[in-house]
Amino acid sequence: MANQEPIDPSHALFDLFVTAESCRDVQKHFSALCEQLQVDPKDFRVFYSKLKERLNYWKAKDLWVKIDKRASHKDYQQRKACAENKCLVLGAGPCGLRAAVELALLGAQVLVVEKRASFSRNNVLHLWPYTVCDLRGLGAKKLYGRFCTGTLDHISIRQLQLILLKVALVLGVEVLTAVEFQGLEEPSGDKGWTAKLHPNPHPTLAFEFDVFISAGGGSFIPDGFKHKELRATLAIGITANFTNRHTVAEAHVEEIAGVAGIYNQKFFHDLLTQTGIDLENIVYYKDETHYFVMTAKKKSLLKKGVIMQDYSDAEQLLARENVDHDALWRYAYEAANFSTNRQLPDLEFATNPAGRRDVAMFDFTCMHRKLLMGLVGDSLVEPFWPQGTGIARGFLAAFDTAWMVRSWGLGVPYLQVLAERESIYQLLSQTNAGNTKNDCTSYSIRPSTRYPHVNLSAIQVHQVRLGRVHLDIRLPHVNVFPVLVPDSAGGVEDLLRWCQKNTAGYAGVEVKDFTLSWTSGLALCALIHHFRPQLIDMSSLNESNAVHNHQLAMDILERELSISPVVAASAMASSGLIDKLSMVLYLTQVHDKIKHFSLTFSFLCFPQPAAPPVAPEGNLGSVVKGDIETNAAPALGSSSEDCYSCGQRLYLLARVNAMGKFFHRDCFTCHKCGHQLRLGGYTFHQTTGGWATIDPSHIRSQLIHREQFWTSVGIVGSNAFLMAQGRETNAAQLLYFPHYPLLLFFLCRFGLVQACAGGDGPTDEENSTYSDEDVPSLSDEDHSQLSVLTPHPGRVGE
């Protein structure tokens, strides 16, 4: 037998580092790798370059290519933009680590402090398309081979932390675990800002910093950040994790992207009848564990003995001493078993960090609204719900914060930095997967690459004062937009009064509630007509044609304000199918969007569309032959609950939106080869009605007929009726002591999202940024032609 070439110890250590499945093992193997290669992570300025130079291993080179591509972006200025800054990041959660990575790419020295000794959160996060694209760009697939390989894009919090920890370490970020942050220590003499840590890892040489980012979650608010709490009507969430043994039988069980009572009344009726469990909705993701999250009704929990005694106060109601945990485990077990049609064999609870069964019950309707007392405000921080909003908005906040630190490091005047930060922050509460830019591959820390209509001067420098931000943007004489908290005691009443005021005087419209008053569709049309009368001819509407009225209103709101409907027009027109919570949240979006544009442009109107709108006549969506050019996209259809391809019912979380048509993900396939299509990597043939993928085997025929094709990016819709807990506080604060400024940034996760649809086509500038790693063999000519057809590659598929 021929002698095998000896394995390089550094290669073996790198493999151990990449495959490590615990925080401790990642740090241990990385330290061993650095020792083997004789590179010092504390020499952060040259650490990454030395690591690349000394680790000549093909697997590592694949990761270097990804990181180098990201680091080469002009915004980082070759990692010199923040070369003189030192940053302390509190919390090694996904958002804290993501912020640390961006700061390291900017060239800052970064220290991350984490109280926990291990990563042990089993809960699963739903990922927006841009989040998937962003993580792939950091090498997530190289560090975790099973990244987003299922039918739905999700990942456990623990696994996401491990991916980001590995990237952070490679970039020279120092991560301390099992270290508690106990506060800031003020400067004195020649000493700058430091942190009080326990145990102190640097007793003789404290880490001095000029940037502090708190990513400690909603439970930790740094001093100086005020918030006001408004509590909504009680909604009780239950999460449960079961052991995934990865057997064949388990693999065959379908995931549940999101089932709500309004969509599948029979399912919830049968669940209640057979088990006594009464839920509002349920989600099931298959990841490292079998993960279930559901909203349970209080009456059901009391009847099943989960909650022992009823209290009006939510804290008392859900206090540990008032919960029978054995009954809670049985409740979660029965719900999980029933919802999967009892197909999961031998259900066994996974364990949490405390060694107990991983089942939790919580109140997620506590909303916190800011008081304008800090330098920067309008930050809405909401806890986990499997919609991806926490991680998606958290990553956006990480980018925004990195952009702010970049400006700080480049010497931009501090008031200008804070004013710009506040201007960007105004967008976060409005951000969802449908109103960010479509080309997620071009996302960077620069806000204009992510937000379509960002105005960096929305808040002027003169509005910012030391210790306070003055936001004098109210309309004169009257505030027609009260601050609303969906489904809170005051918020719902304020919303109802706002609807009543702005629909008063319209024939056939009398708003008394959020169900029966909206059945005819006239109230929604009247609300639109009040602000934009040219969009709707109220005299042409017939109260008996409720489906048409709803469809007309919903299409206008989707086109003008990017508010996608949560149910079909036919469901809205049926009094028995209107869900109050869904209607409240839908109208809250309408209120907030109109308020946003009214305050921004100082007059009551929607943003002007590209072409003057014309009120449709007859059946909405009907097209007369010859009305549309041959290369036009199909008109936006109704928000049907049926798949365009197979005709079967689908739900918002599981659907793919392609040019106004909704599909099951598995049904969105190429009519030529049958392969599943990528979002953004397809074309639509106007004549045949077929869909085709963009790949080397198809490109030639598509170029020949390119005039008959039209491309767009669709995105996965997500549910709008779920509420989550949140906190709104200041986004940044500047603390002053003589000669020692500290820029205090507050970073955390963000809230609720509505269903979304495909966006507009690209600008000329966006066309020039096209790239697609799936078709590397195409010639320059092919890429030039391909960019005409598919300017938005969307998320890169497998």
C-alpha positions in Angstrom: 0.0 0.0 0.0 1.4 3.4 -1.0 2.3 5.7 1.9 -0.4 8.3 2.4 0.7 11.9 2.7 0.7 13.0 6.4 -2.2 15.2 7.3 -1.2 18.8 8.1 -2.1 19.4 11.8 -3.5 22.9 10.9 -5.9 21.4 8.4 -7.2 18.9 10.9 -7.6 21.7 13.5 -9.5 23.9 10.9 -11.8 21.0 10.2 -12.5 20.6 13.9 -13.1 24.3 14.2 -15.6 24.3 11.3 -17.5 21.3 12.5 -17.6 22.2 16.2 -21.1 22.1 17.6 -20.6 24.0 20.9 -19.4 27.5 21.8 -16.7 26.0 24.0 -15.4 23.6 21.3 -15.4 26.4 18.7 -13.2 28.6 20.9 -11.0 25.7 22.0 -10.2 24.5 18.4 -9.8 28.1 17.2 -7.2 28.8 19.9 -5.4 25.6 19.0 -5.4 26.5 15.3 -4.0 30.0 16.1 -1.3 28.4 18.3 -0.4 25.9 15.6 -0.1 28.7 12.9 1.6 31.0 15.4 -0.8 33.9 14.8 -2.1 36.1 17.6 -5.8 37.1 17.5 -5.0 40.1 19.7 -3.0 41.5 16.8 -6.4 42.3 15.2 -5.1 44.6 12.4 -3.2 41.9 10.6 -4.6 38.8 12.1 -7.0 37.8 9.3 -4.3 38.4 6.6 -1.8 36.3 8.5 -4.3 33.5 9.1 -5.0 33.4 5.3 -1.4 33.4 4.5 -0.4 30.6 6.8 -3.4 28.3 6.4 -3.0 26.9 2.9 -6.0 24.6 2.9 -8.6 24.4 0.1 -11.5 24.2 2.5 -10.3 27.4 4.2 -9.8 29.1 0.9 -13.5 28.6 0.1 -14.3 30.6 3.2 -11.6 33.2 2.5 -13.2 33.9 -0.9 -16.6 34.6 0.7 -15.1 36.9 3.4 -12.8 38.7 1.0 -15.7 39.5 -1.3 -17.6 41.0 1.6 -14.5 42.9 3.0 -13.7 44.4 -0.5 -16.8 46.5 -0.4 -16.0 50.2 -0.8 -17.9 51.1 2.4 -15.3 49.4 4.5 -12.4 51.4 3.0 -10.1 48.4 3.1 -10.9 47.9 6.8 -9.6 51.4 7.6 -12.8 53.3 8.2 -12.9 52.6 11.9 -9.2 51.6 12.4 -8.9 54.0 15.4 -12.1 52.8 17.2 -12.5 50.3 20.0 -15.9 48.7 20.4 -17.5 46.7 23.2 -20.5 44.6 22.2 -22.6 43.3 25.0 -24.3 40.0 24.1 -23.2 37.2 21.8 -26.7 36.6 20.4 -27.2 36.6 16.6 -27.6 40.4 16.4 -24.7 41.2 18.7 -22.3 38.9 16.7 -23.6 40.2 13.4 -22.8 43.7 14.5 -19.4 42.6 15.7 -18.6 41.2 12.3 -19.5 44.4 10.6 -17.4 46.5 13.0 -14.5 44.1 12.4 -14.9 44.6 8.7 -14.7 48.3 9.3 -11.3 47.8 11.0 -12.3 48.4 14.6 -11.0 46.5 17.5 -14.0 44.5 18.9 -14.6 42.8 22.2 -17.8 40.8 22.7 -19.0 40.0 26.2 -21.5 37.2 26.8 -22.9 36.2 30.2 -23.8 32.7 29.2 -21.1 30.0 29.0 -22.7 28.1 26.1 -25.1 28.5 23.2 -28.2 26.5 24.1 -31.3 28.1 22.6 -33.2 25.6 20.6 -35.9 27.9 19.3 -36.0 28.3 15.5 -35.9 31.5 13.5 -37.7 32.0 10.2 -35.3 33.8 7.8 -36.2 36.4 5.3 -34.7 36.0 1.8 -32.2 38.9 2.3 -31.1 37.3 5.6 -30.4 34.0 3.8 -28.5 35.9 1.1 -26.5 37.8 3.7 -25.5 34.7 5.7 -24.5 32.9 2.5 -22.3 35.8 1.7 -20.5 35.3 5.0 -19.8 31.6 4.3 -22.7 30.1 6.3 -22.9 27.2 3.9 -19.2 26.5 4.3 -19.5 26.5 8.1 -22.8 24.6 8.3 -23.6 22.4 5.4 -27.3 22.0 6.2 -27.9 25.7 6.1 -31.4 26.3 4.6 -31.7 22.9 2.9 -35.3 22.3 3.8 -38.5 23.5 2.2 -38.6 26.5 4.5 -35.8 28.9 5.3 -35.1 28.6 9.0 -32.3 27.9 11.5 -32.0 27.4 15.2 -30.7 30.3 17.3 -27.9 28.1 18.6 -26.7 27.2 15.1 -26.9 30.7 13.9 -24.8 31.9 16.8 -22.2 29.2 16.0 -21.9 30.3 12.4 -21.5 34.0 13.3 -19.1 33.2 16.2 -16.8 31.4 13.7 -16.9 34.3 11.3 -16.2 36.8 14.1 -13.2 34.8 15.4 -11.7 34.6 11.9 -12.0 38.4 11.6 -10.1 38.9 14.9 -13.0 39.6 17.2 -12.4 38.7 20.8 -15.3 36.9 22.4 -15.5 36.4 26.1 -18.1 33.9 27.4 -19.2 33.3 31.0 -18.4 37.0 31.8 -21.0 39.3 33.3 -21.3 43.0 32.4 -21.9 45.0 35.5 -21.9 48.5 34.2 -19.8 51.3 32.7 -16.9 52.9 34.4 -16.4 56.6 33.8 -13.1 58.0 32.5 -10.6 59.4 34.9 -7.2 60.9 34.3 -5.6 59.2 31.3 -8.1 56.4 31.5 -10.9 56.2 29.0 -14.3 54.4 29.1 -14.1 50.9 30.5 -16.6 48.2 31.6 -17.0 46.6 35.0 -16.8 42.8 34.2 -17.1 39.8 36.5 -14.9 37.9 36.4 -12.5 40.4 35.0 -10.5 38.7 32.2 -8.1 41.6 32.0 -7.4 42.6 35.6 -4.2 44.5 34.8 -5.1 46.0 31.5 -8.7 47.1 31.2 -10.2 47.3 27.7 -10.8 51.0 26.9 -13.4 51.7 24.2 -15.2 54.6 22.6 -18.2 52.7 21.2 -20.6 50.5 23.2 -23.3 48.4 21.6 -25.8 46.7 23.7 -27.3 43.6 22.2 -28.5 42.2 25.5 -32.1 41.6 24.4 -35.3 43.2 25.6 -34.5 42.2 29.2 -31.6 44.6 29.4 -31.9 48.3 28.8 -28.8 50.5 29.5 -29.1 53.4 31.8 -30.3 56.5 30.0 -32.8 54.8 27.7 -36.3 55.4 28.7 -39.4 53.5 27.6 -43.1 53.6 28.2 -45.1 50.4 28.4 -48.5 49.9 26.9 -50.1 46.4 27.3 -52.2 44.8 24.7 -55.0 42.3 25.1 -53.5 39.1 26.4 -52.2 36.6 24.0 -50.3 33.6 25.4 -47.5 32.0 23.4 -46.2 28.5 24.0 -42.9 27.1 22.5 -41.9 23.4 22.6 -38.9 21.6 21.3 -38.8 17.9 20.8 -35.8 15.7 20.1 -35.1 15.2 16.4 -33.5 11.8 15.8 -33.4 12.4 12.0 -35.1 9.2 11.1 -36.8 8.5 7.8 -40.2 8.6 9.5 -39.4 12.1 10.9 -38.1 13.3 7.5 -41.5 12.5 5.9 -43.5 14.7 8.3 -44.4 18.0 6.6 -43.5 21.3 8.3 -46.3 23.8 9.1 -45.3 27.3 8.0 -48.2 28.9 9.8 -51.8 27.8 10.4 -54.3 30.3 11.8 -58.0 29.8 12.7 -59.2 32.0 9.9 -57.5 29.8 7.3 -58.3 26.4 8.5 -61.3 26.5 10.8 -61.9 22.7 10.6 -58.4 21.9 11.9 -58.8 24.1 15.0 -62.4 22.9 15.6 -61.2 19.3 15.4 -58.3 20.1 17.7 -60.7 21.6 20.3 -63.2 18.8 20.0 -60.8 16.0 20.3 -58.3 17.4 22.8 -59.8 20.4 24.5 -56.9 22.5 23.2 -58.0 25.9 21.8 -55.4 27.6 19.7 -55.3 30.7 17.6 -52.4 29.6 15.4 -49.6 27.1 15.3 -46.2 26.8 13.5 -43.9 23.7 13.2 -40.3 23.8 12.0 -38.0 20.8 11.6 -34.5 21.8 12.5 -32.0 20.5 15.1 -35.2 19.9 17.1 -38.9 19.6 16.2 -39.9 23.1 17.1 -43.5 24.1 17.7 -44.8 27.6 18.6 -48.5 28.3 19.2 -50.8 30.9 20.6 -53.2 29.4 23.2 -56.4 30.9 24.5 -56.5 31.6 28.2 -59.9 29.8 28.7 -58.4 26.6 27.2 -55.3 26.8 29.5 -57.5 27.3 32.5 -59.8 24.4 31.6 -56.8 22.1 31.0 -55.3 23.0 34.3 -52.2 24.6 32.8 -53.0 27.9 34.5 -54.2 27.2 38.0 -55.9 30.5 38.9 -57.2 33.3 36.7 -55.8 36.8 37.3 -56.3 40.0 35.4 -52.6 40.9 35.7 -50.5 39.0 33.1 -47.5 38.7 35.3 -49.5 37.1 38.1 -51.4 34.9 35.6 -48.2 33.4 34.1 -46.1 33.5 37.2 -44.2 30.2 37.7 -46.2 29.4 40.9 -49.4 29.7 39.0 -48.5 27.3 36.2 -48.8 23.5 36.4 -45.8 22.5 34.4 -46.8 18.9 34.0 -50.1 20.1 32.5 -48.2 22.5 30.3 -46.0 19.7 29.0 -49.1 17.6 28.3 -50.8 20.5 26.5 -47.8 21.1 24.2 -47.4 17.4 23.6 -51.0 16.9 22.5 -51.0 20.0 20.3 -47.8 18.9 18.6 -49.0 15.4 18.1 -52.3 16.4 16.7 -51.0 19.1 14.4 -48.6 16.6 12.7 -51.3 13.9 12.4 -49.5 11.8 15.0 -46.8 11.0 12.5 -43.8 12.0 14.6 -42.7 8.7 16.3 -41.8 8.6 20.0 -42.1 12.3 20.7 -39.6 13.2 23.5 -39.0 16.7 24.8 -35.6 18.2 24.2 -33.9 19.8 27.2 -33.2 23.4 27.9 -30.0 24.8 29.5 -31.4 24.0 32.9 -31.8 20.4 32.0 -35.6 20.6 32.1 -38.1 19.9 29.3 -37.8 22.7 26.7 -41.3 24.1 26.9 -42.0 27.8 27.7 -45.1 29.9 28.1 -45.0 33.6 27.8 -47.1 36.7 27.2 -46.0 38.3 23.9 -48.5 41.2 23.8 -46.5 43.6 25.9 -45.6 46.6 23.7 -43.3 49.4 24.7 -43.3 52.9 23.2 -40.7 55.5 23.4 -40.7 58.7 25.2 -38.8 61.3 23.3 -36.2 61.8 26.0 -33.1 60.4 24.5 -30.9 61.7 21.7 -32.2 59.2 19.2 -35.5 57.3 19.3 -38.1 55.3 17.5 -36.6 51.9 18.1 -39.2 49.1 18.3 -37.7 46.0 19.9 -39.9 42.9 19.9 -39.0 39.4 21.1 -39.0 36.1 19.2 -41.8 35.0 16.9 -41.1 32.6 14.0 -41.7 35.2 11.4 -38.0 36.2 11.0 -38.8 39.8 12.0 -36.5 39.7 15.0 -33.4 38.5 13.1 -34.2 40.4 9.9 -34.7 43.7 11.6 -31.9 42.9 14.0 -29.5 42.4 11.1 -30.7 45.6 9.5 -30.1 47.4 12.8 -26.6 45.9 12.9 -25.9 47.3 9.4 -27.4 50.7 10.4 -25.3 50.8 13.6 -22.1 49.8 11.7 -22.8 52.7 9.3 -23.1 55.0 12.2 -19.9 53.8 13.8 -18.3 54.3 10.3 -19.4 57.9 10.2 -18.1 58.4 13.8 -14.8 56.8 12.9 -14.4 59.0 9.8 -14.8 62.1 11.9 -18.3 63.2 10.9 -19.6 65.8 13.4 -21.5 64.0 16.2 -24.7 65.9 15.8 -24.8 65.0 12.1 -24.1 61.4 13.0 -27.0 61.3 15.4 -29.4 63.1 13.1 -28.6 60.7 10.3 -29.0 57.8 12.6 -32.4 59.0 13.7 -33.4 59.5 10.0 -32.5 55.9 9.2 -34.2 54.6 12.3 -37.5 56.1 11.3 -37.7 53.4 8.7 -37.2 50.3 10.9 -40.7 50.2 12.3 -42.1 50.3 8.8 -39.6 47.7 7.4 -40.8 44.3 6.1 -39.7 41.8 3.6 -41.7 43.6 0.9 -40.5 47.2 1.2 -36.7 46.6 1.3 -34.8 46.6 -1.9 -35.2 43.4 -4.0 -31.5 42.9 -4.9 -30.3 41.5 -1.6 -26.9 40.5 -3.0 -26.1 44.2 -3.2 -26.9 44.9 0.5 -24.2 46.6 2.5 -24.0 48.8 5.6 -24.8 51.8 3.4 -28.5 52.4 4.0 -29.4 53.3 0.4 -28.5 49.7 -0.6 -31.3 48.3 1.6 -34.0 51.0 1.9 -35.7 52.1 -1.3 -36.7 55.6 -0.2 -34.3 56.5 2.6 -33.9 60.2 3.4 -30.7 60.7 5.4 -31.7 64.3 6.1 -35.2 63.6 7.4 -34.0 64.7 10.8 -31.9 67.9 10.6 -28.9 68.7 12.8 -30.7 71.6 14.4 -33.3 69.2 15.7 -30.7 67.3 17.7 -29.7 68.7 21.1 -27.3 67.4 23.6 -29.2 64.9 25.8 -32.4 65.1 23.7 -33.7 64.7 20.2 -36.4 67.2 19.1 -38.8 65.7 16.6 -41.1 68.6 15.6 -42.8 66.9 12.7 -46.5 67.0 13.8 -49.0 68.5 11.5 -50.1 72.1 12.5 -53.1 72.6 14.8 -54.2 69.0 15.0 -52.7 65.6 15.3 -54.8 63.3 13.2 -52.5 60.3 13.7 -52.7 59.1 17.4 -50.0 56.7 18.5 -51.5 53.3 18.1 -50.7 50.0 19.7 -52.5 47.2 17.9 -55.1 45.5 20.1 -54.2 47.4 23.2 -57.0 48.8 25.3 -56.4 52.4 24.1 -54.8 51.6 20.7 -57.8 49.7 19.3 -60.2 52.5 20.4 -57.9 55.1 18.9 -57.8 53.2 15.7 -61.5 52.8 15.6 -62.0 56.5 16.2 -59.5 57.3 13.5 -61.4 55.1 11.0 -64.8 56.6 12.0 -63.5 60.1 11.6 -62.0 59.6 8.2 -65.0 57.6 6.8 -67.8 59.8 8.2 -70.3 61.1 5.7 -69.8 58.4 3.1 -73.0 56.7 2.0 -73.4 53.1 3.2 -70.5 53.4 5.6 -70.9 53.3 9.3 -67.9 52.0 11.2 -68.8 50.6 14.6 -66.4 47.7 14.9 -63.6 45.8 13.1 -65.8 43.0 11.7 -69.3 43.6 10.3 -68.7 47.2 9.5 -66.1 46.2 6.9 -68.0 43.4 5.1 -69.2 45.4 2.1 -65.7 46.8 1.4 -67.1 50.4 1.2 -65.5 51.4 4.5 -62.0 50.5 3.2 -62.6 52.2 -0.1 -63.9 55.3 1.8 -60.8 55.4 3.9 -58.6 55.5 0.8 -60.9 58.0 -0.9 -60.6 60.4 2.1 -56.9 60.7 1.5 -56.6 60.1 -2.2 -60.0 60.8 -3.9 -58.5 60.5 -7.4 -57.8 56.7 -6.8 -61.4 55.6 -6.3 -64.7 56.7 -7.8 -67.0 56.0 -4.8 -70.1 56.6 -6.9 -69.3 53.6 -9.1 -69.2 51.2 -6.2 -72.0 48.9 -5.3 -72.6 47.7 -1.8 -73.7 44.3 -3.0 -70.4 43.7 -4.9 -68.4 43.3 -1.8 -65.6 41.1 -3.3 -65.0 43.7 -6.0 -64.9 46.5 -3.5 -62.4 44.7 -1.2 -60.2 43.7 -4.2 -60.1 47.2 -5.5 -59.1 48.6 -2.1 -56.6 45.9 -1.3 -54.9 46.3 -4.7 -54.6 50.0 -4.3 -53.1 49.7 -0.8 -50.7 47.1 -2.1 -49.7 49.2 -5.1 -49.5 52.5 -3.4 -48.3 51.6 0.2 -46.9 48.1 -0.2 -49.4 46.7 2.2 -50.2 43.2 1.2 -53.6 41.6 2.2 -53.6 38.9 4.8 -56.7 37.2 3.4 -58.5 36.9 0.0 -61.1 39.5 -0.9 -63.7 36.8 -0.8 -62.9 36.1 2.8 -63.1 39.8 3.6 -66.5 40.0 2.0 -67.8 37.3 4.3 -68.8 38.5 7.7 -68.2 35.1 9.2 -64.6 35.0 8.0 -63.4 38.4 9.1 -60.9 38.0 12.0 -60.8 41.0 14.3 -57.1 40.8 15.1 -56.2 40.5 11.4 -58.4 43.5 10.5 -56.9 45.6 13.4 -53.4 44.9 12.3 -54.2 45.4 8.6 -55.8 48.8 9.4 -53.0 49.7 11.7 -50.6 49.2 8.8 -52.8 51.5 6.7 -52.8 54.1 9.5 -49.1 53.9 10.0 -48.2 54.1 6.3 -50.5 57.1 5.7 -49.1 58.7 8.8 -45.5 58.0 7.6 -46.0 59.6 4.2 -48.1 62.5 5.6 -45.4 63.4 8.1 -42.6 63.0 5.6 -44.1 65.1 2.9 -46.1 67.4 5.2 -49.4 66.9 3.5 -52.0 64.2 3.6 -51.5 62.0 0.6 -49.9 58.7 -0.6 -46.7 58.9 -2.5 -47.4 59.6 -6.1 -47.4 56.5 -8.3 -45.3 56.3 -11.4 -48.5 56.6 -13.6 -51.8 58.2 -12.8 -54.1 55.5 -11.3 -57.3 54.7 -13.0 -60.2 53.2 -11.1 -60.9 49.8 -12.6 -64.3 49.0 -14.0 -66.0 45.6 -13.9 -64.3 42.6 -12.4 -60.9 43.6 -11.0 -58.0 41.9 -12.6 -59.8 41.1 -15.9 -57.7 42.0 -18.9 -59.0 42.8 -22.4 -56.9 41.3 -25.1 -54.5 44.0 -26.4 -54.5 46.1 -23.3 -51.1 44.9 -22.2 -47.9 45.0 -24.1 -46.4 41.7 -25.0 -43.5 42.1 -22.6 -45.6 43.2 -19.6 -45.9 41.3 -16.4 -49.2 39.6 -15.5 -51.4 42.0 -13.6 -51.3 41.7 -9.8 -54.0 39.1 -9.1 -56.1 38.7 -6.1 -54.6 37.6 -2.8 -56.0 34.1 -3.5 -55.6 31.4 -0.9 -55.1 28.8 -3.7 -51.9 27.9 -5.5 -51.7 29.3 -9.0 -50.2 26.0 -10.2 -52.0 23.2 -8.4 -55.1 25.0 -7.2 -54.7 23.7 -3.7 -55.0 25.9 -0.6 -51.9 27.6 0.6 -51.0 29.9 3.6 -49.2 33.1 3.7 -46.0 31.9 5.4 -45.6 29.0 2.9 -46.3 30.8 -0.3 -44.0 32.2 -3.0 -45.1 35.4 -4.7 -44.0 35.6 -8.4 -45.3 38.6 -10.3 -48.6 38.6 -8.4 -49.2 34.9 -8.5 -48.9 32.7 -5.4 -47.4 29.2 -5.4 -46.4 26.5 -3.1 -42.7 26.5 -3.1 -42.6 23.0 -4.6 -45.1 24.1 -7.3 -42.9 27.0 -8.5 -41.0 25.0 -11.1 -39.6 25.5 -14.6 -42.0 24.4 -17.3 -39.1 23.1 -19.4 -37.0 21.0 -17.0 -39.2 20.8 -14.0 -36.6 22.1 -11.6 -37.7 24.3 -8.7 -37.3 28.0 -9.5 -35.2 30.4 -7.5 -36.8 33.7 -6.5 -35.4 36.2 -9.0 -33.9 33.5 -11.2 -36.9 33.0 -13.5 -38.7 34.4 -16.5 -42.4 34.5 -17.4 -43.5 33.7 -21.0 -46.5 36.0 -21.7 -47.8 33.9 -24.7 -47.7 30.4 -23.1 -48.1 31.4 -19.5 -45.1 29.2 -18.6 -42.3 29.9 -16.1 -38.7 29.2 -16.8 -35.4 29.2 -14.9 -32.3 31.3 -15.8 -29.4 28.9 -16.2 -26.8 28.2 -18.9 -28.9 25.5 -20.6 -31.8 27.9 -21.1 -30.0 31.2 -21.5 -29.6 31.0 -25.3 -33.3 30.4 -26.1 -34.3 33.0 -23.6 -32.0 35.6 -25.2 -33.6 34.9 -28.6 -37.0 35.6 -27.2 -36.1 38.1 -24.5 -38.7 40.6 -25.8 -41.4 38.1 -24.8 -40.1 37.7 -21.3 -40.4 39.8 -18.2 -38.5 39.1 -14.9 -39.1 40.1 -11.4 -38.2 39.1 -7.9 -40.9 37.4 -5.8 -40.5 36.9 -2.0 -41.9 34.6 0.5 -45.0 36.1 2.0 -45.3 36.1 5.8 -48.2 36.3 8.2 -49.6 39.6 9.4 -52.0 38.6 12.1 -49.5 37.6 14.8 -48.5 40.1 17.5 -45.2 40.1 19.4 -43.8 41.7 22.5 -41.6 44.7 22.1 -39.9 47.6 23.5 -39.3 51.0 22.0 -36.4 53.1 23.3 -33.7 55.5 22.0 -31.4 54.1 19.3 -28.3 56.1 20.3 -27.1 58.3 23.0 -24.0 60.5 23.5 -22.7 60.8 27.1 -20.4 63.7 27.9 -17.6 64.0 30.4 -14.7 66.4 30.0 -12.7 65.3 27.0 -14.3 61.8 27.1 -17.2 61.3 24.7 -18.9 57.9 24.6 -21.2 57.0 21.8 -23.7 54.6 23.2 -25.6 52.6 20.7 -28.6 50.4 21.5 -29.0 47.4 19.2 -31.7 44.7 19.6 -34.3 42.8 17.7 -37.3 44.2 15.9 -41.0 43.4 15.5 -44.0 42.5 13.5 -44.2 42.0 9.7 -47.1 41.9 7.3 -47.5 39.7 4.2 -45.5 41.0 1.3 -45.3 40.7 -2.5 -42.7 41.1 -5.2 -41.2 44.5 -5.7 -40.5 46.9 -8.5 -37.8 46.4 -11.1 -34.3 47.6 -10.7 -32.7 51.0 -11.3 -29.9 51.3 -13.8 -27.4 51.4 -10.9 -28.8 48.2 -9.5 -28.5 46.5 -12.9 -24.8 47.1 -12.9 -24.4 45.1 -9.6 -25.7 41.8 -11.0 -23.8 38.7 -9.9 -24.8 35.1 -9.6 -22.5 32.4 -8.2 -24.7 29.7 -9.6 -23.7 30.5 -13.2 -20.0 31.1 -13.1 -19.4 29.6 -16.5 -21.3 32.3 -18.5 -19.3 34.6 -20.7 -19.2 38.3 -20.3 -21.6 38.6 -23.2 -24.0 36.2 -21.5 -23.8 38.1 -18.2 -24.5 41.3 -20.1 -27.6 39.8 -21.7 -28.6 38.0 -18.5 -28.6 41.2 -16.5 -31.3 42.5 -18.8 -33.4 39.5 -18.0 -32.7 38.9 -14.4 -31.2 42.0 -12.7 -32.2 40.7 -9.2 -30.7 37.3 -8.4 -32.6 37.2 -5.1 -31.4 34.6 -2.6 -29.0 32.0 -4.0 -30.7 28.6 -4.2 -29.2 25.2 -3.7 
